[in-house]
Amino acid sequence: MNNEMSCGSFCPVSKALTFISKKWSIEIIRDMFFGKKRFKEFKEGKPNLSNKVLSDCLKNLENNGIIEKRILNSTPVSTEYHLTELGKSLNRVIYELAIFALENSDNKECAEESVRIRIKESFRETLQISD
């Protein structure tokens, strides 16, 4: 391996993936590009996402500085989550992963070029990608 691409045992790609590789992390981050979310809102449309897994995932993302948790002064007390600047900086990474998957997928639903273009544009808009 080229020594200029190595920092000993530290691999920047592996480090970057630790932020997003846990189950549900990408979906949670992507959902927050639409705005702040409360715990219950993350579960909408995700019937297989348990409270424990969601709680663990949110804690992991918070500990890694990707999201921030705010406790609202309401009755009953409520909590909302939003992306930090670090979390927002993942928009390009998530977009590129989506494009990679679209271009290399054998999913029949994404076979037509017009469908792939619509999906790319939707991701571009949601993730606030500019050229």
VEXSETOR-258120 format. One record per residue: residue in one letter; x negated, y, z of N, C-alpha, C in turn. Coordinates in steps of 0.1 Angstrom, whole numbers, padded with zeros to 4 digits, always signed. Layout:
BEGIN
AXYZXYZXYZ;...
END
This chain:
BEGIN
M-0008-0012+0000+0000+0000+0000-0009+0012+0000;N-0004+0022-0007-0011+0035-0007-0012+0041+0007;N-0023+0044+0012-0025+0050+0026-0018+0063+0027;E-0016+0071+0016-0010+0084+0018+0005+0082+0021;M+0011+0070+0019+0025+0068+0022+0027+0061+0035;S+0016+0060+0043+0017+0053+0056+0013+0061+0068;C+0020+0060+0079+0016+0066+0091+0014+0055+0102;G+0005+0046+0099+0003+0035+0108+0016+0026+0108;S+0021+0023+0120+0033+0015+0121+0046+0023+0119;F+0045+0036+0119+0057+0045+0117+0061+0045+0103;C+0074+0041+0101+0080+0042+0087+0091+0052+0087;P+0089+0063+0080+0100+0073+0080+0113+0068+0075;V+0113+0059+0065+0126+0054+0060+0133+0046+0071;S+0125+0037+0077+0131+0029+0088+0137+0039+0099;K+0129+0049+0103+0134+0058+0113+0147+0065+0109;A+0147+0069+0096+0159+0076+0091+0171+0066+0092;L+0169+0054+0088+0180+0044+0088+0185+0041+0102;T+0177+0043+0112+0182+0040+0126+0193+0049+0130;F+0193+0061+0124+0204+0071+0127+0217+0066+0121;I+0217+0059+0110+0230+0056+0103+0232+0041+0101;S+0224+0032+0105+0225+0018+0101+0235+0010+0110;K+0238+0016+0122+0248+0009+0130+0262+0008+0124;K+0269-0003+0126+0282-0005+0120+0291+0007+0124;W+0298+0012+0114+0307+0023+0114+0301+0037+0114;S+0288+0038+0116+0281+0051+0117+0284+0060+0104;I+0282+0054+0093+0283+0062+0080+0298+0067+0079;E+0307+0058+0082+0321+0062+0081+0325+0073+0091;I+0319+0072+0103+0322+0083+0113+0316+0096+0109;I+0303+0096+0104+0297+0108+0099+0304+0114+0087;R+0308+0105+0078+0315+0110+0066+0328+0116+0070;D+0336+0110+0080+0348+0116+0084+0346+0130+0090;M+0335+0132+0097+0333+0145+0103+0329+0156+0093;F+0326+0152+0081+0325+0163+0071+0338+0170+0068;F+0349+0163+0071+0362+0170+0070+0365+0179+0081;G+0357+0179+0092+0359+0187+0103+0358+0180+0116;K+0361+0187+0127+0360+0181+0141+0370+0170+0142;K+0366+0160+0150+0375+0148+0152+0376+0145+0167;R+0388+0140+0170+0390+0135+0184+0389+0120+0183;F+0386+0114+0194+0384+0099+0195+0394+0091+0187;K+0407+0094+0189+0418+0087+0183+0418+0089+0168;E+0414+0100+0163+0414+0103+0149+0404+0095+0141;F+0393+0091+0147+0383+0082+0141+0389+0068+0137;K+0399+0064+0145+0404+0051+0143+0415+0050+0132;E+0420+0062+0128+0430+0062+0118+0425+0056+0105;G+0432+0046+0100+0428+0039+0088+0417+0029+0090;K+0413+0026+0102+0403+0016+0105+0408+0006+0116;P+0417-0003+0112+0423-0012+0122+0413-0021+0128;N+0401-0024+0122+0391-0033+0128+0381-0026+0137;L+0383-0013+0139+0374-0005+0147+0379-0005+0162;S+0373-0012+0171+0377-0013+0185+0373+0000+0192;N+0379+0002+0203+0376+0014+0212+0361+0013+0216;K+0357+0001+0220+0343-0001+0226+0333+0001+0215;V+0335-0004+0203+0326-0002+0192+0325+0013+0188;L+0337+0019+0188+0337+0034+0184+0330+0042+0195;S+0332+0039+0208+0326+0046+0219+0311+0044+0218;D+0306+0032+0216+0292+0029+0215+0285+0036+0203;C+0292+0036+0192+0287+0043+0180+0286+0058+0182;L+0297+0064+0188+0297+0078+0191+0285+0082+0200;K+0283+0074+0210+0272+0076+0220+0259+0075+0213;N+0257+0065+0204+0245+0064+0197+0242+0076+0188;L+0252+0081+0181+0251+0092+0172+0248+0105+0180;E+0254+0106+0192+0252+0117+0201+0238+0117+0206;N+0233+0105+0211+0220+0104+0216+0209+0107+0206;N+0212+0105+0193+0203+0107+0182+0204+0121+0176;G+0213+0130+0182+0214+0143+0178+0222+0146+0165;I+0229+0135+0161+0237+0136+0148+0250+0143+0151;I+0256+0140+0162+0269+0147+0166+0268+0153+0180;E+0278+0161+0182+0279+0167+0196+0293+0165+0201;K+0294+0163+0213+0307+0160+0220+0311+0172+0228;R+0323+0177+0227+0328+0188+0234+0340+0183+0242;I+0340+0186+0255+0352+0183+0264+0360+0195+0264;L+0373+0194+0259+0382+0205+0258+0389+0207+0271;N+0391+0220+0274+0398+0224+0287+0413+0223+0283;S+0419+0211+0284+0433+0209+0281+0439+0199+0290;T+0452+0198+0290+0459+0188+0298+0467+0179+0289;P+0464+0166+0289+0453+0160+0296+0439+0164+0289;V+0429+0161+0296+0415+0165+0291+0413+0157+0278;S+0408+0164+0268+0405+0158+0255+0391+0161+0251;T+0386+0152+0242+0372+0153+0238+0373+0154+0222;E+0364+0163+0217+0363+0163+0202+0348+0162+0199;Y+0345+0158+0187+0332+0156+0182+0330+0164+0169;H+0318+0169+0167+0315+0176+0155+0300+0173+0151;L+0297+0175+0138+0283+0172+0134+0274+0184+0138;T+0262+0180+0142+0252+0190+0145+0246+0194+0131;E+0237+0203+0131+0229+0207+0119+0222+0194+0114;L+0216+0186+0123+0209+0174+0118+0219+0165+0112;G+0231+0163+0118+0241+0155+0112+0245+0160+0098;K+0247+0173+0097+0251+0179+0084+0240+0176+0073;S+0228+0176+0078+0217+0174+0068+0217+0160+0062;L+0225+0151+0067+0226+0137+0062+0235+0137+0049;N+0241+0148+0046+0251+0148+0035+0245+0144+0022;R+0233+0148+0019+0226+0144+0007+0223+0129+0007;V+0218+0124+0018+0215+0110+0019+0227+0101+0017;I+0238+0105+0023+0251+0097+0022+0256+0098+0008;Y+0255+0110+0002+0259+0111-0012+0251+0102-0021;E+0238+0102-0020+0229+0094-0028+0232+0079-0026;L+0235+0075-0014+0238+0061-0012+0251+0058-0019;A+0261+0067-0018+0274+0064-0025+0271+0063-0040;I+0263+0072-0046+0261+0071-0060+0253+0058-0064;F+0244+0055-0056+0236+0042-0058+0246+0030-0058;A+0255+0030-0049+0265+0019-0048+0275+0019-0060;L+0279+0031-0064+0288+0032-0075+0281+0027-0088;E+0269+0031-0090+0262+0027-0102+0257+0013-0103;N+0257+0006-0091+0252-0007-0090+0263-0017-0085;S+0275-0013-0086+0286-0021-0081+0293-0029-0092;D+0297-0041-0088+0305-0049-0097+0320-0049-0094;N+0323-0039-0085+0337-0037-0081+0345-0033-0093;K+0355-0041-0097+0363-0038-0108+0371-0025-0108;E+0374-0021-0095+0381-0008-0093+0373+0004-0098;C+0360+0002-0098+0350+0013-0101+0344+0011-0115;A+0349+0002-0123+0343-0001-0136+0344+0010-0146;E+0355+0017-0146+0357+0028-0156+0349+0040-0152;E+0342+0046-0162+0334+0058-0160+0342+0069-0154;S+0354+0071-0158+0362+0082-0153+0365+0081-0138;V+0367+0068-0134+0369+0066-0120+0357+0069-0112;R+0345+0065-0117+0333+0068-0110+0330+0083-0109;I+0333+0090-0120+0331+0104-0120+0340+0111-0109;R+0353+0107-0108+0362+0112-0098+0357+0109-0084;I+0352+0097-0082+0347+0094-0069+0334+0102-0065;K+0325+0104-0075+0313+0112-0073+0317+0126-0069;E+0326+0132-0077+0331+0145-0074+0337+0147-0061;S+0345+0137-0057+0352+0137-0044+0341+0137-0033;F+0331+0128-0034+0320+0128-0024+0313+0141-0024;R+0310+0146-0036+0302+0159-0037+0310+0170-0030;E+0323+0171-0031+0331+0181-0025+0331+0179-0010;T+0335+0166-0006+0336+0163+0009+0323+0166+0016;L+0312+0161+0010+0299+0162+0017+0292+0176+0014;Q+0299+0185+0007+0294+0198+0005+0280+0198-0002;I+0279+0190-0013+0267+0189-0020+0267+0200-0031;S+0256+0207-0031+0254+0217-0042+0241+0214-0049;D+0241+0217-0062+0229+0214-0069+0217+0223-0066;
END
